[in-house]
Amino acid sequence: MRIAQKPCSFKKSATEEKNRGARKKAVSHMSVHLYLKNDVTIKETGRGHNFEGTEVSIRDGRWFSTCENLLFATALPTKLLDVVEEITCIEVFKNNVRRILGEYNHGTAKALLESYHDGDCYRIDITAKNTRDALEVYLRIRNGKIRPTASHEEKQVSPIFDNVRKLFRAFLSPEA
């Protein structure tokens, strides 16, 4: 599932800043959706729908609640977190520190880190079954404490070369 994101804007050269008369700051935007199990009872109010006092919406036949930040999602009411079936989180952030593009896994969480906005930003998409795993994979990626399970930066090797390499390694490996 893709959610439209605001583009990143960055600090320009000193000349460009003076010409604009204002400083541009890096934009970091996060969107968190908590999808509820199908068997929950949603109450209709005069202003919309809610579950145990938390506002919910429906998309593609699934009830969900939104949150601005993954850290805030961990502090949501326990009654709501108990009926969460899936969490999705998307963040676009400035690439101040180099991270390896690719697919990351931790617990129930799966994350995809991509280059975004002509390489000036990273975009991270996380899907998990609980907030703990989503937050853990997010923090590990942002802090550089995890390696991707599938890197999108490795050079591709032709099938012929790969087969020759496998045969060569098999020939040189000592037999057990």
Secondary structure, DSSP 8 states (H G I E B T S, - for coil): -------------HHHHHHHTS------EEEEEEEE-TT---EEETTEEEETTEEEEEETTEEEEEES-HHHHTTS-HHHHHTEEEEEEEEEEE-SS----EEEEETTEEEEEEEETTTTEEEEEEEESSHHHHHHHHHHHHHT----SEESSS----HHHHHHHHHHHHHHS---
